[in-house]
Amino acid sequence: MMPAFMPMDNLPERVKTLAIIPSAGMGRRMGSGKMKNYLDLLGKPVLARTIEPFEASDMVDSIIVVAPPSDEKFCRERIIEEYGFCKVVCVAGGGAERQDSVENGLNAAGEGFGAVIVHDGARPLVTPDIIEKTIRAAIETGAAIAAVPVKDTVKEAGDGFVRTTLKRESLIAVQTPQAFRTGVLREAFRKARADGFLGTDESSLVERTGAKVKVVLGSYENIKITTPGDLMLAECILRQREGTKS
């Protein structure tokens, strides 16, 4: 049985929405000596490609990019200003962990946003459709994540041996964007901070509060740029989308 993905026939009410794009990771596995989100992806930096669909979405009102403190000026001048991103209202400084960086972005936003959508700066192939479906689901239910069904057989292992084979039909591979009603996300950060809990993504923090997280169908093309092979794959996908040749 496939995981239940949410049909989006009934559109929820429009609310003011903030996008937070954490881009403070060092990307050591790229082996380039350069921040992976500044690497060239068919003529534009990866981060610029990531921001584009949020800039274009009618459901996103403002964007905050979170960069390493030492890169804030570079990011503002060479990414935001150079590519004319009008919705980016702030480049916030990142923290020690991703969780800290996203919370820094949320705190920099101030009040007035009814929903927040968080997306990895290293996922440049997200589509406006996935962004908007995730926002709508979060507005309606409180929290939503983009994910895809797992294609491979997944086993739990320990000490070099298989412990058990997990039921693939109930497993999903979680991506970003992840969207939340603002109050839901703020409470999740408050509780995590009070408990000293460090999560792997925002939805893991929300789950700890007892809130349910809705699953929205993402895309296998919505890859995260982690290794040089990922960058090559992203180039192939973009060429196919744009109808260009290598």
Short mmCIF file of the C-alpha atoms (twelve columns), coordinates in Angstrom:
data_MODEL
# 
_entry.id   MODEL 
# 
loop_
_atom_site.group_PDB 
_atom_site.id 
_atom_site.type_symbol 
_atom_site.label_atom_id 
_atom_site.label_alt_id 
_atom_site.label_comp_id 
_atom_site.label_asym_id 
_atom_site.label_seq_id 
_atom_site.Cartn_x 
_atom_site.Cartn_y 
_atom_site.Cartn_z 
_atom_site.pdbx_PDB_model_num 
ATOM 1   C CA . MET A 1   0.000  0.000  0.000   1 
ATOM 2   C CA . MET A 2   1.443  3.388  -1.037  1 
ATOM 3   C CA . PRO A 3   1.716  6.232  1.513   1 
ATOM 4   C CA . ALA A 4   -1.373 8.458  1.432   1 
ATOM 5   C CA . PHE A 5   -0.567 11.695 -0.373  1 
ATOM 6   C CA . MET A 6   -2.893 14.639 0.017   1 
ATOM 7   C CA . PRO A 7   -5.211 15.590 -2.869  1 
ATOM 8   C CA . MET A 8   -5.168 19.334 -3.382  1 
ATOM 9   C CA . ASP A 9   -8.594 19.876 -4.954  1 
ATOM 10  C CA . ASN A 10  -9.855 22.263 -2.274  1 
ATOM 11  C CA . LEU A 11  -7.555 25.256 -1.948  1 
ATOM 12  C CA . PRO A 12  -7.206 26.723 1.556   1 
ATOM 13  C CA . GLU A 13  -7.353 30.423 2.296   1 
ATOM 14  C CA . ARG A 14  -4.412 32.557 1.142   1 
ATOM 15  C CA . VAL A 15  -2.162 33.732 3.979   1 
ATOM 16  C CA . LYS A 16  1.012  35.799 4.056   1 
ATOM 17  C CA . THR A 17  3.891  33.347 3.612   1 
ATOM 18  C CA . LEU A 18  7.601  33.566 4.326   1 
ATOM 19  C CA . ALA A 19  10.198 31.341 2.636   1 
ATOM 20  C CA . ILE A 20  13.382 30.559 4.574   1 
ATOM 21  C CA . ILE A 21  16.250 29.177 2.501   1 
ATOM 22  C CA . PRO A 22  19.107 27.886 4.691   1 
ATOM 23  C CA . SER A 23  22.365 28.058 2.753   1 
ATOM 24  C CA . ALA A 24  24.953 27.914 5.506   1 
ATOM 25  C CA . GLY A 25  26.325 24.380 5.002   1 
ATOM 26  C CA . MET A 26  29.956 23.989 3.954   1 
ATOM 27  C CA . GLY A 27  29.394 21.166 1.456   1 
ATOM 28  C CA . ARG A 28  32.706 19.384 2.137   1 
ATOM 29  C CA . ARG A 29  31.697 16.335 0.086   1 
ATOM 30  C CA . MET A 30  31.818 18.428 -3.089  1 
ATOM 31  C CA . GLY A 31  35.624 18.570 -2.770  1 
ATOM 32  C CA . SER A 32  35.747 21.882 -4.628  1 
ATOM 33  C CA . GLY A 33  37.000 24.118 -1.834  1 
ATOM 34  C CA . LYS A 34  34.068 26.403 -2.614  1 
ATOM 35  C CA . MET A 35  30.608 26.652 -1.031  1 
ATOM 36  C CA . LYS A 36  28.473 24.203 -3.028  1 
ATOM 37  C CA . ASN A 37  25.565 26.644 -3.266  1 
ATOM 38  C CA . TYR A 38  27.785 29.123 -5.125  1 
ATOM 39  C CA . LEU A 39  28.909 26.584 -7.735  1 
ATOM 40  C CA . ASP A 40  27.823 27.155 -11.321 1 
ATOM 41  C CA . LEU A 41  24.734 25.299 -12.535 1 
ATOM 42  C CA . LEU A 42  24.248 26.019 -16.242 1 
ATOM 43  C CA . GLY A 43  25.310 29.632 -15.996 1 
ATOM 44  C CA . LYS A 44  23.873 30.513 -12.580 1 
ATOM 45  C CA . PRO A 45  24.896 29.738 -9.004  1 
ATOM 46  C CA . VAL A 46  23.052 26.809 -7.409  1 
ATOM 47  C CA . LEU A 47  21.570 29.162 -4.810  1 
ATOM 48  C CA . ALA A 48  20.194 31.507 -7.469  1 
ATOM 49  C CA . ARG A 49  18.511 28.534 -9.160  1 
ATOM 50  C CA . THR A 50  17.006 27.574 -5.803  1 
ATOM 51  C CA . ILE A 51  15.606 31.043 -5.087  1 
ATOM 52  C CA . GLU A 52  14.038 31.490 -8.546  1 
ATOM 53  C CA . PRO A 53  10.854 29.395 -8.095  1 
ATOM 54  C CA . PHE A 54  10.140 31.033 -4.709  1 
ATOM 55  C CA . GLU A 55  10.610 34.468 -6.245  1 
ATOM 56  C CA . ALA A 56  8.167  33.473 -9.000  1 
ATOM 57  C CA . SER A 57  5.510  31.920 -6.753  1 
ATOM 58  C CA . ASP A 58  2.389  33.986 -6.112  1 
ATOM 59  C CA . MET A 59  2.027  32.226 -2.752  1 
ATOM 60  C CA . VAL A 60  5.386  33.414 -1.380  1 
ATOM 61  C CA . ASP A 61  5.456  36.998 -0.113  1 
ATOM 62  C CA . SER A 62  8.980  37.315 1.314   1 
ATOM 63  C CA . ILE A 63  12.212 35.316 1.336   1 
ATOM 64  C CA . ILE A 64  14.999 35.149 3.890   1 
ATOM 65  C CA . VAL A 65  18.271 33.494 2.881   1 
ATOM 66  C CA . VAL A 66  20.454 32.203 5.709   1 
ATOM 67  C CA . ALA A 67  24.181 32.232 4.902   1 
ATOM 68  C CA . PRO A 68  27.390 31.795 6.902   1 
ATOM 69  C CA . PRO A 69  28.055 35.092 8.739   1 
ATOM 70  C CA . SER A 70  31.261 35.570 6.729   1 
ATOM 71  C CA . ASP A 71  29.312 35.234 3.468   1 
ATOM 72  C CA . GLU A 72  26.389 37.586 4.144   1 
ATOM 73  C CA . LYS A 73  27.826 40.465 2.071   1 
ATOM 74  C CA . PHE A 74  28.865 38.170 -0.798  1 
ATOM 75  C CA . CYS A 75  25.461 36.479 -0.845  1 
ATOM 76  C CA . ARG A 76  23.618 39.800 -0.818  1 
ATOM 77  C CA . GLU A 77  25.717 41.384 -3.574  1 
ATOM 78  C CA . ARG A 78  26.594 38.427 -5.834  1 
ATOM 79  C CA . ILE A 79  23.365 36.434 -5.560  1 
ATOM 80  C CA . ILE A 80  20.436 38.579 -4.390  1 
ATOM 81  C CA . GLU A 81  21.309 41.890 -6.053  1 
ATOM 82  C CA . GLU A 82  23.030 40.474 -9.138  1 
ATOM 83  C CA . TYR A 83  20.036 38.305 -10.048 1 
ATOM 84  C CA . GLY A 84  17.412 40.859 -9.003  1 
ATOM 85  C CA . PHE A 85  15.558 38.890 -6.330  1 
ATOM 86  C CA . CYS A 86  13.055 41.474 -5.075  1 
ATOM 87  C CA . LYS A 87  11.344 39.241 -2.512  1 
ATOM 88  C CA . VAL A 88  14.520 38.590 -0.511  1 
ATOM 89  C CA . VAL A 89  14.154 40.927 2.457   1 
ATOM 90  C CA . CYS A 90  17.128 39.747 4.490   1 
ATOM 91  C CA . VAL A 91  20.287 37.652 4.443   1 
ATOM 92  C CA . ALA A 92  20.519 36.291 7.981   1 
ATOM 93  C CA . GLY A 93  23.584 34.767 9.601   1 
ATOM 94  C CA . GLY A 94  23.661 31.014 10.009  1 
ATOM 95  C CA . GLY A 95  24.194 29.114 13.240  1 
ATOM 96  C CA . ALA A 96  26.234 26.125 14.334  1 
ATOM 97  C CA . GLU A 97  23.594 23.658 13.107  1 
ATOM 98  C CA . ARG A 98  20.935 23.742 10.406  1 
ATOM 99  C CA . GLN A 99  18.296 23.961 13.144  1 
ATOM 100 C CA . ASP A 100 19.979 27.114 14.492  1 
ATOM 101 C CA . SER A 101 20.169 28.621 11.014  1 
ATOM 102 C CA . VAL A 102 16.470 28.123 10.282  1 
ATOM 103 C CA . GLU A 103 15.509 29.543 13.668  1 
ATOM 104 C CA . ASN A 104 17.766 32.557 13.015  1 
ATOM 105 C CA . GLY A 105 15.879 33.096 9.760   1 
ATOM 106 C CA . LEU A 106 12.528 32.801 11.516  1 
ATOM 107 C CA . ASN A 107 13.570 35.274 14.200  1 
ATOM 108 C CA . ALA A 108 14.842 37.730 11.571  1 
ATOM 109 C CA . ALA A 109 11.418 37.713 9.905   1 
ATOM 110 C CA . GLY A 110 9.590  39.277 12.821  1 
ATOM 111 C CA . GLU A 111 5.803  39.008 12.994  1 
ATOM 112 C CA . GLY A 112 3.025  39.096 10.421  1 
ATOM 113 C CA . PHE A 113 3.510  35.810 8.550   1 
ATOM 114 C CA . GLY A 114 0.812  33.164 8.801   1 
ATOM 115 C CA . ALA A 115 2.878  30.422 7.174   1 
ATOM 116 C CA . VAL A 116 6.555  29.565 6.752   1 
ATOM 117 C CA . ILE A 117 8.084  27.331 4.093   1 
ATOM 118 C CA . VAL A 118 11.665 26.069 4.533   1 
ATOM 119 C CA . HIS A 119 13.735 24.809 1.618   1 
ATOM 120 C CA . ASP A 120 17.359 23.662 1.311   1 
ATOM 121 C CA . GLY A 121 19.564 26.089 -0.570  1 
ATOM 122 C CA . ALA A 122 21.134 23.063 -2.262  1 
ATOM 123 C CA . ARG A 123 17.870 21.847 -3.872  1 
ATOM 124 C CA . PRO A 124 17.752 23.969 -7.046  1 
ATOM 125 C CA . LEU A 125 15.257 21.810 -8.977  1 
ATOM 126 C CA . VAL A 126 12.146 22.322 -6.856  1 
ATOM 127 C CA . THR A 127 9.108  23.379 -8.886  1 
ATOM 128 C CA . PRO A 128 6.495  26.081 -8.191  1 
ATOM 129 C CA . ASP A 129 3.847  23.338 -8.113  1 
ATOM 130 C CA . ILE A 130 5.558  21.494 -5.233  1 
ATOM 131 C CA . ILE A 131 6.087  24.784 -3.373  1 
ATOM 132 C CA . GLU A 132 2.441  25.755 -3.665  1 
ATOM 133 C CA . LYS A 133 1.042  22.313 -2.808  1 
ATOM 134 C CA . THR A 134 3.178  22.192 0.322   1 
ATOM 135 C CA . ILE A 135 2.127  25.676 1.453   1 
ATOM 136 C CA . ARG A 136 -1.556 24.910 0.898   1 
ATOM 137 C CA . ALA A 137 -1.327 21.660 2.827   1 
ATOM 138 C CA . ALA A 138 0.402  23.409 5.738   1 
ATOM 139 C CA . ILE A 139 -2.179 26.171 5.879   1 
ATOM 140 C CA . GLU A 140 -4.929 23.569 5.949   1 
ATOM 141 C CA . THR A 141 -3.389 21.074 8.393   1 
ATOM 142 C CA . GLY A 142 -0.654 22.955 10.283  1 
ATOM 143 C CA . ALA A 143 2.415  21.187 8.874   1 
ATOM 144 C CA . ALA A 144 3.385  19.537 5.578   1 
ATOM 145 C CA . ILE A 145 6.448  18.035 3.925   1 
ATOM 146 C CA . ALA A 146 7.328  17.075 0.373   1 
ATOM 147 C CA . ALA A 147 8.394  13.439 0.017   1 
ATOM 148 C CA . VAL A 148 8.551  10.579 -2.479  1 
ATOM 149 C CA . PRO A 149 7.975  6.821  -2.047  1 
ATOM 150 C CA . VAL A 150 11.169 4.833  -1.435  1 
ATOM 151 C CA . LYS A 151 12.102 2.772  -4.502  1 
ATOM 152 C CA . ASP A 152 14.800 0.560  -3.016  1 
ATOM 153 C CA . THR A 153 14.493 -2.226 -0.476  1 
ATOM 154 C CA . VAL A 154 15.528 -0.770 2.891   1 
ATOM 155 C CA . LYS A 155 17.057 -2.872 5.665   1 
ATOM 156 C CA . GLU A 156 17.976 -2.027 9.243   1 
ATOM 157 C CA . ALA A 157 21.532 -3.118 10.043  1 
ATOM 158 C CA . GLY A 158 23.885 -3.201 13.000  1 
ATOM 159 C CA . ASP A 159 27.369 -4.605 13.709  1 
ATOM 160 C CA . GLY A 160 27.771 -5.375 10.023  1 
ATOM 161 C CA . PHE A 161 24.680 -7.599 9.785   1 
ATOM 162 C CA . VAL A 162 21.076 -7.134 8.673   1 
ATOM 163 C CA . ARG A 163 18.648 -6.927 11.565  1 
ATOM 164 C CA . THR A 164 15.400 -6.681 9.634   1 
ATOM 165 C CA . THR A 165 13.908 -5.743 6.273   1 
ATOM 166 C CA . LEU A 166 11.563 -2.777 6.511   1 
ATOM 167 C CA . LYS A 167 8.259  -2.620 4.655   1 
ATOM 168 C CA . ARG A 168 9.016  -0.446 1.664   1 
ATOM 169 C CA . GLU A 169 5.335  0.313  1.083   1 
ATOM 170 C CA . SER A 170 5.170  2.457  4.232   1 
ATOM 171 C CA . LEU A 171 8.478  4.294  3.746   1 
ATOM 172 C CA . ILE A 172 9.031  7.715  2.199   1 
ATOM 173 C CA . ALA A 173 12.145 9.719  1.370   1 
ATOM 174 C CA . VAL A 174 11.672 13.172 2.878   1 
ATOM 175 C CA . GLN A 175 12.689 16.278 0.945   1 
ATOM 176 C CA . THR A 176 12.197 19.988 1.286   1 
ATOM 177 C CA . PRO A 177 10.193 22.184 1.025   1 
ATOM 178 C CA . GLN A 178 8.602  21.758 4.438   1 
ATOM 179 C CA . ALA A 179 5.880  24.224 5.378   1 
ATOM 180 C CA . PHE A 180 4.132  25.137 8.612   1 
ATOM 181 C CA . ARG A 181 1.714  27.530 10.168  1 
ATOM 182 C CA . THR A 182 4.052  29.998 11.811  1 
ATOM 183 C CA . GLY A 183 2.806  29.332 15.345  1 
ATOM 184 C CA . VAL A 184 3.339  25.591 14.895  1 
ATOM 185 C CA . LEU A 185 6.961  26.070 13.845  1 
ATOM 186 C CA . ARG A 186 7.729  28.605 16.572  1 
ATOM 187 C CA . GLU A 187 6.363  26.246 19.239  1 
ATOM 188 C CA . ALA A 188 8.442  23.384 17.812  1 
ATOM 189 C CA . PHE A 189 11.621 25.462 18.066  1 
ATOM 190 C CA . ARG A 190 10.718 26.589 21.587  1 
ATOM 191 C CA . LYS A 191 10.239 23.019 22.773  1 
ATOM 192 C CA . ALA A 192 13.393 21.751 21.061  1 
ATOM 193 C CA . ARG A 193 15.422 24.537 22.652  1 
ATOM 194 C CA . ALA A 194 13.954 23.837 26.103  1 
ATOM 195 C CA . ASP A 195 14.668 20.100 25.768  1 
ATOM 196 C CA . GLY A 196 18.108 20.475 24.178  1 
ATOM 197 C CA . PHE A 197 16.875 18.462 21.198  1 
ATOM 198 C CA . LEU A 198 18.631 18.588 17.818  1 
ATOM 199 C CA . GLY A 199 16.545 17.345 14.896  1 
ATOM 200 C CA . THR A 200 17.472 16.417 11.359  1 
ATOM 201 C CA . ASP A 201 14.753 18.606 9.823   1 
ATOM 202 C CA . GLU A 202 11.979 20.987 10.849  1 
ATOM 203 C CA . SER A 203 9.250  18.351 10.670  1 
ATOM 204 C CA . SER A 204 11.075 16.226 13.258  1 
ATOM 205 C CA . LEU A 205 10.795 19.153 15.676  1 
ATOM 206 C CA . VAL A 206 7.096  19.584 14.925  1 
ATOM 207 C CA . GLU A 207 6.440  15.858 15.391  1 
ATOM 208 C CA . ARG A 208 7.793  16.105 18.947  1 
ATOM 209 C CA . THR A 209 5.045  18.584 19.845  1 
ATOM 210 C CA . GLY A 210 2.397  16.001 18.969  1 
ATOM 211 C CA . ALA A 211 1.311  17.795 15.797  1 
ATOM 212 C CA . LYS A 212 0.609  15.736 12.683  1 
ATOM 213 C CA . VAL A 213 2.644  16.360 9.547   1 
ATOM 214 C CA . LYS A 214 0.927  15.946 6.177   1 
ATOM 215 C CA . VAL A 215 2.786  14.338 3.276   1 
ATOM 216 C CA . VAL A 216 2.684  16.010 -0.144  1 
ATOM 217 C CA . LEU A 217 4.054  14.238 -3.207  1 
ATOM 218 C CA . GLY A 218 7.429  15.691 -4.153  1 
ATOM 219 C CA . SER A 219 9.554  14.732 -7.140  1 
ATOM 220 C CA . TYR A 220 12.493 12.400 -7.767  1 
ATOM 221 C CA . GLU A 221 14.041 15.328 -9.666  1 
ATOM 222 C CA . ASN A 222 14.038 17.468 -6.516  1 
ATOM 223 C CA . ILE A 223 17.542 16.326 -5.600  1 
ATOM 224 C CA . LYS A 224 19.928 17.844 -3.085  1 
ATOM 225 C CA . ILE A 225 23.343 18.844 -4.424  1 
ATOM 226 C CA . THR A 226 25.787 17.018 -2.157  1 
ATOM 227 C CA . THR A 227 28.426 15.453 -4.435  1 
ATOM 228 C CA . PRO A 228 29.892 16.297 -7.865  1 
ATOM 229 C CA . GLY A 229 27.681 13.564 -9.334  1 
ATOM 230 C CA . ASP A 230 24.594 15.374 -8.030  1 
ATOM 231 C CA . LEU A 231 25.678 18.540 -9.819  1 
ATOM 232 C CA . MET A 232 26.087 16.625 -13.085 1 
ATOM 233 C CA . LEU A 233 22.631 15.072 -12.672 1 
ATOM 234 C CA . ALA A 234 21.107 18.480 -11.942 1 
ATOM 235 C CA . GLU A 235 22.644 19.837 -15.146 1 
ATOM 236 C CA . CYS A 236 21.106 16.976 -17.143 1 
ATOM 237 C CA . ILE A 237 17.664 17.571 -15.617 1 
ATOM 238 C CA . LEU A 238 17.857 21.317 -16.285 1 
ATOM 239 C CA . ARG A 239 18.930 20.776 -19.886 1 
ATOM 240 C CA . GLN A 240 15.989 18.460 -20.403 1 
ATOM 241 C CA . ARG A 241 13.586 20.969 -18.873 1 
ATOM 242 C CA . GLU A 242 14.962 23.835 -20.908 1 
ATOM 243 C CA . GLY A 243 15.351 21.836 -24.095 1 
ATOM 244 C CA . THR A 244 19.048 22.693 -24.419 1 
ATOM 245 C CA . LYS A 245 21.999 20.556 -25.458 1 
ATOM 246 C CA . SER A 246 25.307 20.046 -23.678 1 
# 
